[in-house]
Amino acid sequence: MRIYLDNAATTPLNREVFLAMEPYFFENFGNPSSSHHHGRGAKVAISHARGIIADLLNSSPDQIVFTSGGSEADNTAILSGLRSNGIRLAITSVFEHHAVLHTLQALEKNGEIKVVYLEHDAKGNLSLPHLEKLLSTNEKAFVSLMHGNNEIGNLNDVFEIGELCKRYGAVFHSDTVQSMGQYRYDTRHLNADFLVGSAHKFHGPKGVGFLYRSTRQTLFPLINGGAQEQRQRAGTENVKGIVGLAKALEISYRNQDVAQQHLVRLKERLIYKLKDRIAEVTFNGNSANTTLSLNSVLSVSLPDPHNGMELLSYLDQQQISVSGGSACNSHSGAGSPVLIALGAPFGRSTVRFSFSRYNTEEEIDYAVEKLAKCYAGAEKAALPVICS
C-alpha cells in the first residue's frame, strides 16, 4: 500500500480537471494574443476561467490576474502594495511562507522598507492588540499575514485583521495559498487588498495560480514585455493551466462542505490513534484543534526513535509520503523557522501529515501502525540524524 499524506506540498490532479484541460493540449492550442480563430478560442477560454474565479470570490474579472503560482502572486502583491502606495513599513509574522518573508527581507536589506514582526504566544497565535498598536502609532503600513499556515496549520483571523487594516488605512495582503479551496472568500466582506491562489494546492495543475487585487490597488508588473493579463503580467498565458485552475477551484467550492467533514474525520482519527499508540506524542501550534487550524494539516512532535532512525526516511521506506522538520535540520544545520519560533526542542522530530479528499481512514490506520512499530523497535531504518 502506497500512501500520500503530503497534500500541503501538492495535491493529485483531479481527473475532471484533466478532462477540462485536455482539449487545450491538442485542439485548442492557439496563442490568446493571436487574432485568428485558434487564438480567439484560447482567449475566450481564459476569459471564461477568469469569470469563474471572480464569481467564486464575489469579485469582478478585472480583479483576477493569472500567474505562474503562489510565489509569483505573493511577490507581485508585496511589491505592488508597497511601491504603488509609497509605503515604507511592513508588518508580518515569523510564520509566513518564504515567498513572503524572503521578499520583505530583501526589500529591507535594500533600504526600501522596515519590517516589524508581530508578537505571538507559545502556540503561534498572533497578537492582534500588538497589530492594532503598530497600526495606530505608525505611518501607513503594509500588512502581510497568511490565513492558514503551511507547516502547523494555524488559522489567523483574516476577517479581524482586515477590519483593523481598514480602520487604520493599511494595505492588507494575505497569503491564502494553503486555505484557498478549503474556505469561501467573499471579497465584498473580507477587507483584503490581495489574496493568492495556487492550483496545485486544490487538485489543479502545477505552474499556475492567480492574484486577486482590490479595486483600491494598482499592480506593478513583475514581468514586463507584453500586454497580456490587462498589461499587468507579460508573457503568453498558460491556457490549459488556467482552464484547469478554474475547474479545480470550482470543484473545490462545489464539494467544500463534504470535503471538510471528511478531513475532520481523518484528522481526529489520526490524533486519537497517535495518542493511543505512541507515548509522549504532542502537536505543534494549534494543529490538533480543528477549530483553530486547517483541517488538512496535522503537525506531530515525536521523540527521536532509538537506534538513530530518521522518521521521514523510515516512513518513505514503508511507502508513506509525509513532510517534516525539526528545530535542528540535519542537512542544512538550520531548522524550521516556524518550529524554532514555537520553541520546539532539538531532541524531537516533527512529522507533518496533510490530507486531501482522496485519503481514507484505512490509510490513516496504516500510517499509525507503521509509526508505532518504529517506536516499538519492530522495524529498523537507517540514516541517523546528527544535530550539533
RAMOHU-V636287 format. One record per residue. PHI is phi in degrees with one decimal (999 if undefined). Layout:
# RAMOHU-V636287
phi = [PHI/PHI]
This chain:
# RAMOHU-V636287
phi = [999/-102.2/-121.4/-109.9/-127.4/-129.9/-71.9/-71.6/-80.6/-165.4/-115.3/-67.1/-69.7/-69.6/-64.9/-64.8/-65.7/-59.8/-63.3/-68.1/-80.1/-51.4/-60.8/-86.7/-85.6/-118.5/-86.6/-95.9/-96.5/-62.6/-80.2/-61.4/-86.2/-82.1/-92.1/-82.6/-54.9/-63.8/-68.0/-62.7/-62.9/-67.5/-64.7/-62.6/-63.0/-66.2/-62.3/-64.4/-63.3/-62.0/-65.9/-61.1/-65.4/-60.5/-62.3/-64.6/-94.2/55.2/-128.5/-112.7/-56.0/-72.3/-96.3/-109.8/-121.3/-82.8/-133.4/-82.7/154.7/-67.4/-63.8/-64.7/-63.4/-61.3/-60.8/-63.4/-62.7/-65.5/-64.7/-69.4/-61.6/-75.1/-75.6/-71.9/-105.4/62.1/-89.3/-120.8/-123.9/-115.6/-111.6/-148.0/-133.9/-73.3/-94.1/-73.0/-65.9/-59.2/-60.5/-90.3/-62.2/-66.5/-67.0/-63.3/-66.7/-66.5/-65.8/-66.9/-61.9/-79.8/84.3/-78.9/-142.1/-113.1/-107.6/-120.7/-105.3/-69.2/-69.9/-149.6/-96.1/-66.8/-92.2/92.6/-73.6/-77.9/-87.2/-72.5/-59.3/-65.1/-60.5/-62.9/-62.2/-64.2/-68.8/-83.0/-113.9/-127.5/-64.1/-55.5/-120.4/-107.2/-109.9/-124.8/-136.8/-71.5/-84.5/-118.2/-76.4/-75.6/-96.4/-112.4/82.6/-53.8/-100.4/-96.0/-80.5/-68.4/-70.8/-68.0/-61.4/-61.7/-63.7/-63.4/-64.3/-63.5/-59.8/-108.2/71.4/-86.6/-91.8/-116.1/-112.6/-121.9/-76.1/-105.4/-59.5/-74.7/-99.4/-61.7/97.7/-96.6/-129.0/-92.4/-106.4/-100.7/-69.2/-76.6/-115.7/-94.2/-81.7/-112.7/-87.2/-142.7/-128.8/-133.6/-135.2/-133.3/-58.0/-73.3/-85.5/-132.9/68.8/-107.0/-77.5/-77.3/85.0/-149.8/-154.1/-150.4/-123.2/-92.9/-129.8/-73.0/-68.3/-75.0/-108.6/-109.1/-87.3/-97.6/-57.8/-80.1/-121.7/-111.9/129.4/-171.1/-101.0/-66.4/51.7/55.7/64.1/-107.6/-160.7/-74.7/118.8/-59.1/-68.1/-83.2/-59.7/-61.8/-67.1/-65.0/-60.6/-65.8/-58.6/-64.3/-65.4/-64.4/-69.6/-59.9/-65.2/-60.7/-68.0/-64.4/-107.9/-62.7/-63.1/-64.2/-63.0/-65.8/-61.2/-64.3/-62.9/-61.2/-61.8/-63.5/-66.1/-65.1/-65.0/-64.8/-58.7/-60.6/-71.7/-64.3/-62.3/-75.5/-104.3/-125.6/-70.8/67.7/-73.8/-135.8/-129.2/-83.2/60.1/-93.3/-53.2/-86.5/-103.1/-72.5/-86.3/-104.9/-143.2/-61.5/-67.1/-90.3/-127.8/-133.8/-100.9/-111.1/-104.6/-131.8/-64.5/-62.4/-63.3/-70.2/67.3/67.8/-73.5/-101.3/-62.1/-63.7/-67.5/-61.0/-64.9/-62.8/-63.7/-88.4/66.7/-119.5/-96.5/-137.5/-118.0/-167.1/165.4/-159.5/-71.6/-127.9/-97.1/-69.4/-90.9/-102.4/82.9/-122.0/-92.1/-65.8/-59.7/-64.8/-68.0/-63.1/-63.9/-83.6/76.2/-63.2/-70.7/-66.7/-85.0/-129.7/-104.7/-119.6/-121.0/-101.7/-93.7/-136.4/-109.2/-135.4/-63.9/-88.6/-76.3/-125.1/-65.6/-63.4/-66.8/-60.7/-61.4/-63.5/-62.6/-65.0/-60.3/-68.0/-63.5/-61.2/-66.0/-59.1/-76.2/-79.9/81.3/-73.9/-132.7/-122.4/-139.1/-96.6/61.4/-71.4/-96.7/-123.7/-113.2/-123.9]
